[in-house]
Amino acid sequence: MFLQNLLETLIKLDVKTMMGVLICGNLVLSLLTLRYYIYHDSNYDKTIIQRFGIAKILQAIAWLFLFFRGEISDVISVYFGNILLFVSFYLDSLIVLRLNDKWTKGWVITQSVLLAVAVILFLVFEITLSAAHIRVGIASLAVFLVFAAPNVLSILNKESTKFQKVIAAISLLFLIFLLLRAFNSLFDNEIVLFTNNFFQIGTFLALVLLMLTNGVGFLLIMYDRSYALVKESSNLDPLTRIYNRRFFMNKAESYFKRAQQEDGYLSFLFIDIDFFKKVNDTYGHLFGDEVLKVVAKTIAENIRPLDLCCRFGGEEFLIYLHDTSKEEAITIGNRIREVVQLLEFKQVKEYKCTISVGVYSAKPNTETNLQQFIDNADQALYKAKAYGRNCVMSFD
């Protein structure tokens, strides 16, 4: 009974009513997006949010112009209305590409060319034929041309979230109806913008559904990204952008407990920047901060993805090396030391950075703990400093 009533209600809907829904819905989405934009912190995400808001405003204006077709100038309702619609879907397509990490020069050029083709195609047919059914057909094909590829890409992209795939699937449903609407209009000269037939109603219903899921989905995706960014930032040292001590200790503890059950070596490298206080006193704290950032980046780039590194405090760094013997750990320590020694700093060209490295390797067992390993690596670091710095020493 419910489904029957729902179907009867949907059948009774007319195109103009659904246009009104699209006008109001896109205006509401643009206002929500504006509010989110104002209170959002990430500059990278702000660009996407801004484009999304602009796209929704343009769609609302475009549908408003089309809504008053026959009551206002054809230049505004036909030309501006349709072209604004093409541009808004073009912006939507770029947002889909950005969310799927496919924002490349090639894709942007491709979408821009498709938009230009869509606009030219529409203008040529409108100026030469000026027939209502041709206009509906060509406008439908133009939107399909601009919007199809990024949504197919979103479905095929293995890195897309399930929610992104759902939105892309609804987009494809809309595009299928749009394509059917285009062919139906091209071969039926009775079709006009406000004709209420199966293809028209289906297209606009899919478009309303797309508007709702796309709008809510976009804001939820942006919220999830912001939350993930905040969560990630809480685990990173704010200056060097490698793990902070708290996160490192929690992660290393879980790794250590797992290693206790395995028959293999693990190693810790304790690293200290030589004479760092002198760097701050001689060249200033801003340059000292730059040295810390560059050394941290060097350390992170010279360990394996499954290993861990952190800024332990001040100018000290700690590295956890999984399944690594003492000889291998010393080799890694020397590699990092040599790379650091070759670093050049544009701000102070005469400064040569060196580090001292302490190494401790052993097979963990139930009688040992994480802190003992770290303390032994720290003792090895003291040996390296006593030996003359800029060297790697192990704990024996």
Legacy VTK file of the C-alpha trace (Angstrom):
# vtk DataFile Version 3.0
C-alpha trace
ASCII
DATASET POLYDATA
POINTS 396 float
0.000 0.000 0.000
2.803 2.371 0.934
4.714 1.661 -2.285
1.547 2.105 -4.324
0.847 5.502 -2.711
4.481 6.504 -3.201
4.389 5.603 -6.898
1.125 7.470 -7.411
2.619 10.546 -5.724
5.753 10.373 -7.861
3.707 10.032 -11.048
1.710 13.139 -10.153
4.873 15.223 -9.752
5.542 17.691 -12.540
8.801 19.073 -13.884
8.197 22.638 -12.735
7.537 21.551 -9.128
10.776 19.587 -9.086
12.611 22.582 -10.529
11.352 24.558 -7.552
12.724 21.843 -5.251
16.080 22.047 -7.042
16.188 25.844 -6.678
15.441 25.737 -2.938
17.621 22.690 -2.303
20.684 24.138 -4.014
20.252 27.469 -2.241
20.076 25.698 1.143
23.170 23.645 0.277
25.068 26.765 -0.760
24.207 28.441 2.573
25.287 25.353 4.556
28.487 25.211 2.527
29.136 28.918 3.153
28.784 28.413 6.907
31.083 25.371 6.796
33.584 27.347 4.706
33.723 30.188 7.240
34.476 27.896 10.179
36.797 25.483 8.333
40.541 25.716 9.041
42.288 23.739 6.308
43.281 25.943 3.352
43.482 22.899 1.059
39.923 21.760 1.826
38.647 25.341 1.714
39.297 25.497 -2.034
37.102 22.428 -2.617
34.372 23.735 -0.294
34.400 27.108 -2.079
34.014 25.453 -5.503
31.195 23.266 -4.233
29.349 26.302 -2.844
29.792 28.199 -6.119
28.515 25.175 -8.073
25.364 25.001 -5.918
24.700 28.747 -6.285
25.112 28.512 -10.069
22.762 25.518 -10.217
20.141 27.364 -8.171
20.374 30.413 -10.475
20.319 28.210 -13.585
17.172 26.377 -12.463
15.599 29.724 -11.513
16.166 31.038 -15.051
14.771 27.821 -16.539
11.821 27.873 -14.115
10.676 31.190 -15.597
11.056 29.991 -19.185
8.479 31.878 -21.267
8.035 34.608 -18.645
11.453 36.235 -18.975
13.762 36.965 -21.897
14.953 33.930 -23.873
18.501 35.254 -23.658
18.353 34.807 -19.884
16.220 31.663 -19.615
17.564 29.726 -22.599
21.147 30.857 -23.059
22.235 31.906 -19.576
20.130 29.246 -17.857
21.572 26.314 -19.790
25.157 27.559 -19.910
25.157 28.187 -16.148
23.886 24.642 -15.703
26.749 23.278 -17.809
29.301 25.292 -15.817
27.860 24.128 -12.470
28.094 20.468 -13.490
31.622 21.147 -14.759
32.555 22.436 -11.273
30.889 19.375 -9.738
32.977 17.148 -12.023
36.200 18.829 -10.862
35.176 18.294 -7.238
34.612 14.579 -7.930
38.115 14.428 -9.429
39.625 16.199 -6.411
37.895 13.902 -3.929
39.249 10.909 -5.851
42.776 12.385 -5.888
42.635 12.614 -9.700
43.146 16.374 -9.826
45.745 16.488 -12.573
46.442 18.967 -15.360
45.357 16.393 -17.938
41.988 15.775 -16.323
41.284 19.486 -15.795
42.110 20.212 -19.458
39.896 17.300 -20.560
36.932 18.525 -18.511
37.476 22.113 -19.682
37.506 20.982 -23.324
34.307 18.972 -22.758
32.657 22.051 -21.216
33.693 24.177 -24.224
32.352 21.517 -26.621
29.077 21.334 -24.686
28.571 25.125 -24.767
29.490 25.437 -28.469
27.284 22.476 -29.399
24.324 23.969 -27.554
24.792 27.455 -29.047
25.180 26.141 -32.604
21.979 24.057 -32.455
20.052 26.785 -30.633
21.044 29.528 -33.092
20.518 27.408 -36.218
17.403 25.403 -35.268
15.893 27.001 -32.130
13.561 24.036 -31.647
12.386 23.206 -28.097
12.794 19.416 -28.395
16.286 19.796 -29.915
17.213 22.215 -27.126
16.148 19.718 -24.428
18.032 16.912 -26.158
21.256 18.830 -26.738
21.231 20.305 -23.195
20.848 16.784 -21.777
23.703 15.487 -23.911
25.870 18.457 -22.897
25.430 17.764 -19.173
26.088 14.056 -19.794
29.270 14.939 -21.681
30.637 17.062 -18.831
29.584 14.932 -15.873
29.930 11.274 -16.947
33.657 10.464 -16.934
34.557 11.641 -13.367
31.693 9.616 -11.866
32.647 6.465 -13.767
36.186 7.065 -12.518
34.895 7.399 -8.951
33.221 3.983 -9.146
36.280 2.305 -10.685
38.738 3.973 -8.297
39.788 1.382 -5.689
40.665 4.137 -3.211
37.173 5.686 -3.287
35.174 5.279 -0.097
31.909 3.328 -0.148
30.011 6.585 0.287
31.759 8.152 -2.703
30.839 5.102 -4.780
27.181 5.413 -3.685
27.094 9.072 -4.759
28.766 8.162 -8.056
26.226 5.359 -8.615
23.319 7.785 -8.075
25.050 10.204 -10.449
25.181 7.457 -13.083
21.474 6.714 -12.538
20.770 10.387 -13.230
23.042 10.306 -16.287
21.283 7.224 -17.692
17.898 8.959 -17.401
19.495 12.066 -18.884
20.726 10.107 -21.886
17.315 8.497 -22.399
15.716 11.933 -22.058
18.109 13.284 -24.707
17.267 10.628 -27.314
13.563 10.798 -26.514
13.610 14.579 -27.002
15.634 14.492 -30.226
13.126 12.141 -31.893
9.906 13.617 -30.460
9.195 17.159 -31.629
6.384 17.474 -29.079
8.828 17.558 -26.158
9.419 20.874 -24.380
11.133 21.734 -21.091
8.015 21.239 -18.957
6.696 18.088 -20.647
5.711 15.519 -18.024
6.652 12.100 -19.366
8.520 9.096 -17.944
11.966 10.256 -19.054
11.480 13.817 -17.824
10.079 12.798 -14.436
12.725 10.073 -14.000
15.524 12.495 -14.851
14.367 15.162 -12.426
13.682 12.658 -9.630
17.206 11.281 -10.042
18.521 14.847 -10.091
16.741 15.719 -6.829
18.085 12.521 -5.255
21.551 13.375 -6.544
21.321 16.894 -5.132
20.440 15.565 -1.663
23.011 12.766 -1.522
25.708 14.826 -3.228
25.209 17.781 -0.890
24.959 15.861 2.370
27.628 13.401 1.217
30.074 16.149 0.307
29.741 17.854 3.694
30.116 14.500 5.499
33.237 13.652 3.469
34.732 17.046 4.305
33.905 16.530 7.987
35.514 13.067 7.966
38.624 14.492 6.318
38.832 17.262 8.897
38.431 14.771 11.732
41.113 12.503 10.245
43.426 15.516 9.870
42.895 16.567 13.494
43.444 12.985 14.659
46.614 12.679 12.597
47.892 16.062 13.787
47.457 15.009 17.426
49.943 12.183 16.760
52.550 14.423 15.129
55.140 16.751 16.524
53.882 20.221 15.497
57.303 21.430 14.323
58.906 18.445 12.577
55.667 16.689 11.450
56.972 13.251 12.447
55.402 11.256 15.286
55.458 12.797 18.747
56.804 10.959 21.792
53.404 9.990 23.180
52.201 8.322 19.976
55.583 6.667 19.397
55.618 5.122 22.873
52.071 3.765 22.517
52.790 2.314 19.078
56.215 0.963 20.040
54.728 -0.703 23.113
52.286 -2.697 21.015
55.046 -3.605 18.540
57.325 -4.636 21.399
54.725 -6.970 22.907
54.253 -8.606 19.526
58.041 -8.940 19.116
58.264 -10.697 22.506
56.310 -13.584 20.984
58.580 -13.820 17.943
62.151 -15.057 17.680
63.790 -12.044 16.105
65.888 -8.989 16.845
64.605 -5.466 17.125
66.680 -2.331 17.403
66.430 1.213 18.705
68.429 4.172 17.429
68.764 7.203 19.687
69.864 10.274 17.708
71.077 13.650 18.930
72.017 16.701 16.817
75.568 17.664 17.782
76.093 21.032 19.495
72.506 22.082 18.817
72.487 24.692 21.589
75.336 26.425 19.784
73.228 26.470 16.593
70.431 28.331 18.392
72.853 30.724 20.111
74.817 31.477 16.931
72.171 31.508 14.189
68.930 32.009 16.092
65.982 29.800 17.002
64.280 30.126 13.611
67.263 28.534 11.928
67.416 25.981 14.733
63.804 25.043 13.974
64.706 24.638 10.292
67.548 22.281 11.204
65.179 20.175 13.319
62.646 19.951 10.481
65.231 18.988 7.861
66.886 16.370 10.090
63.492 14.895 11.003
62.565 14.674 7.319
65.899 13.006 6.549
65.370 10.414 9.286
61.810 9.655 8.128
62.964 9.206 4.523
65.736 6.772 5.456
63.773 4.185 7.400
61.319 1.562 6.173
57.534 2.157 6.184
57.053 -0.468 8.929
59.587 1.242 11.230
58.832 4.136 13.568
60.554 7.424 14.304
59.697 10.325 16.569
60.994 13.533 17.998
61.769 12.351 21.504
62.431 15.810 22.896
64.439 18.918 22.025
67.032 17.881 19.439
66.714 14.136 20.167
65.051 11.574 17.902
64.215 7.930 18.495
63.833 5.178 15.890
62.275 1.732 16.277
63.568 -0.802 13.731
61.473 -3.937 13.385
63.222 -7.304 12.939
66.654 -5.673 12.655
69.984 -7.007 13.948
72.713 -4.884 15.522
74.804 -4.915 12.329
71.842 -3.828 10.220
70.913 -1.123 12.752
74.465 0.250 12.736
74.375 0.330 8.922
71.080 2.274 8.986
72.459 4.633 11.635
75.561 5.343 9.570
73.492 5.899 6.430
71.351 8.497 8.224
74.467 10.093 9.753
76.159 10.388 6.349
73.071 11.864 4.668
72.691 14.428 7.466
76.369 15.341 7.190
75.855 16.198 3.508
72.845 18.449 4.124
73.100 22.039 2.931
71.108 24.910 4.405
70.457 27.905 2.170
69.902 30.226 5.119
73.360 29.521 6.606
75.575 27.922 3.977
78.589 27.521 6.252
76.693 25.392 8.786
77.385 21.650 8.619
75.019 19.492 10.630
76.194 16.279 12.287
74.499 13.756 14.543
75.494 11.197 17.125
73.694 7.842 17.103
73.284 5.252 19.837
72.205 1.722 18.892
70.752 -1.073 20.964
69.666 -4.424 19.498
68.418 -7.560 21.194
65.781 -10.272 21.145
62.957 -9.144 23.454
61.593 -11.658 25.933
59.189 -11.715 28.854
61.920 -10.449 31.222
62.608 -7.299 29.209
60.495 -4.229 28.507
60.381 -1.345 26.091
61.916 1.185 28.479
64.999 -0.989 28.995
65.645 -1.019 25.240
65.240 2.768 25.019
67.492 3.344 28.055
70.201 1.127 26.572
70.028 3.021 23.258
70.345 6.239 25.275
73.461 4.868 27.012
74.906 4.053 23.595
74.238 7.642 22.552
76.268 8.895 25.531
79.123 6.664 24.334
78.903 8.242 20.869
79.087 11.719 22.368
82.020 10.751 24.582
83.784 9.218 21.584
83.771 12.570 19.806
80.285 12.867 18.254
79.332 12.431 14.572
79.526 8.667 14.942
77.427 5.554 15.621
78.023 3.513 18.769
76.229 0.393 20.003
75.411 -0.725 23.532
77.561 -3.759 24.460
LINES 1 397
396 0 1 2 3 4 5 6 7 8 9 10 11 12 13 14 15 16 17 18 19 20 21 22 23 24 25 26 27 28 29 30 31 32 33 34 35 36 37 38 39 40 41 42 43 44 45 46 47 48 49 50 51 52 53 54 55 56 57 58 59 60 61 62 63 64 65 66 67 68 69 70 71 72 73 74 75 76 77 78 79 80 81 82 83 84 85 86 87 88 89 90 91 92 93 94 95 96 97 98 99 100 101 102 103 104 105 106 107 108 109 110 111 112 113 114 115 116 117 118 119 120 121 122 123 124 125 126 127 128 129 130 131 132 133 134 135 136 137 138 139 140 141 142 143 144 145 146 147 148 149 150 151 152 153 154 155 156 157 158 159 160 161 162 163 164 165 166 167 168 169 170 171 172 173 174 175 176 177 178 179 180 181 182 183 184 185 186 187 188 189 190 191 192 193 194 195 196 197 198 199 200 201 202 203 204 205 206 207 208 209 210 211 212 213 214 215 216 217 218 219 220 221 222 223 224 225 226 227 228 229 230 231 232 233 234 235 236 237 238 239 240 241 242 243 244 245 246 247 248 249 250 251 252 253 254 255 256 257 258 259 260 261 262 263 264 265 266 267 268 269 270 271 272 273 274 275 276 277 278 279 280 281 282 283 284 285 286 287 288 289 290 291 292 293 294 295 296 297 298 299 300 301 302 303 304 305 306 307 308 309 310 311 312 313 314 315 316 317 318 319 320 321 322 323 324 325 326 327 328 329 330 331 332 333 334 335 336 337 338 339 340 341 342 343 344 345 346 347 348 349 350 351 352 353 354 355 356 357 358 359 360 361 362 363 364 365 366 367 368 369 370 371 372 373 374 375 376 377 378 379 380 381 382 383 384 385 386 387 388 389 390 391 392 393 394 395
